[in-house]
Amino acid sequence: MIKVYLVYGDTEFYEYGAEICTFGVFSNLLQAEKAKKEKEDEYFQNEIKRDFPEVSKRSQVKFKIMEIEVDKVIDEILGGYSE
């Protein structure tokens, strides 16, 4: 069974709402972890440059990695917001 790793996360750091973004699909976990860290760092740096940042610590920017089997139907919710 072949697996890939989807890197994704909610880039809406405000109180309400969600904006789920995908950052890549990788063939090994090490590459996925590296990409996840790079995107978390990038989003944190961009957020703290704003006039009114919603995050103050790097640990507040947390993205995820999902392991997915190739050629297998799945039904996964990546995230979101609804009322």
C-alpha positions as CSV (number, residue, x, y, z in Angstrom):
1,M,0.0,0.0,0.0
2,I,1.4,3.4,-1.1
3,K,0.8,6.4,1.2
4,V,1.0,10.1,0.6
5,Y,1.0,12.9,3.2
6,L,-1.3,15.9,2.8
7,V,-0.2,19.1,4.6
8,Y,-3.0,21.5,5.3
9,G,-4.3,24.0,7.9
10,D,-6.6,26.8,8.9
11,T,-5.0,30.1,7.9
12,E,-7.8,32.2,9.4
13,F,-6.4,33.2,12.8
14,Y,-9.3,35.4,13.8
15,E,-12.0,34.5,16.3
16,Y,-14.6,33.5,13.7
17,G,-14.4,31.7,10.4
18,A,-12.1,29.2,8.8
19,E,-9.9,29.2,5.6
20,I,-8.5,25.7,5.1
21,C,-5.5,25.7,2.8
22,T,-3.5,22.8,1.4
23,F,0.2,23.2,1.3
24,G,1.2,20.1,-0.6
25,V,1.1,16.3,-1.0
26,F,4.3,14.5,-0.3
27,S,5.5,10.9,-0.8
28,N,7.2,10.7,2.5
29,L,6.5,11.9,6.0
30,L,9.9,13.7,6.4
31,Q,9.2,16.0,3.5
32,A,5.7,16.7,4.8
33,E,6.9,17.6,8.2
34,K,9.5,19.9,6.7
35,A,6.8,21.7,4.5
36,K,4.5,21.9,7.5
37,K,7.1,23.7,9.6
38,E,8.1,26.0,6.7
39,K,4.5,27.0,6.2
40,E,3.8,27.5,9.9
41,D,6.9,29.7,10.2
42,E,5.8,31.7,7.1
43,Y,2.3,32.3,8.2
44,F,3.5,33.3,11.7
45,Q,6.0,35.8,10.4
46,N,3.3,37.3,8.0
47,E,0.7,37.5,10.8
48,I,2.9,39.3,13.3
49,K,3.7,42.0,10.7
50,R,0.1,42.9,10.5
51,D,-1.2,46.1,12.3
52,F,-3.4,44.0,14.6
53,P,-2.0,40.5,14.7
54,E,-4.2,37.7,16.1
55,V,-1.3,35.5,17.2
56,S,1.6,36.4,19.5
57,K,3.4,33.1,19.8
58,R,4.8,30.8,17.1
59,S,3.0,27.9,18.9
60,Q,-0.4,29.4,18.0
61,V,0.1,28.6,14.3
62,K,-0.4,24.8,13.9
63,F,-1.0,23.0,10.7
64,K,-1.7,19.3,10.2
65,I,-0.5,16.3,8.2
66,M,-3.0,13.6,7.0
67,E,-1.7,10.2,5.9
68,I,-3.7,9.0,2.9
69,E,-3.6,5.7,1.0
70,V,-3.2,6.1,-2.8
71,D,-6.1,4.9,-4.9
72,K,-8.5,4.6,-1.9
73,V,-11.7,6.5,-1.6
74,I,-11.9,8.5,1.7
75,D,-14.4,10.8,3.3
76,E,-12.4,13.2,5.5
77,I,-13.3,16.6,6.7
78,L,-10.3,18.9,6.6
79,G,-11.9,21.5,8.8
80,G,-14.2,24.5,8.5
81,Y,-16.7,26.6,10.2
82,S,-20.5,26.5,10.2
83,E,-23.4,27.7,12.3
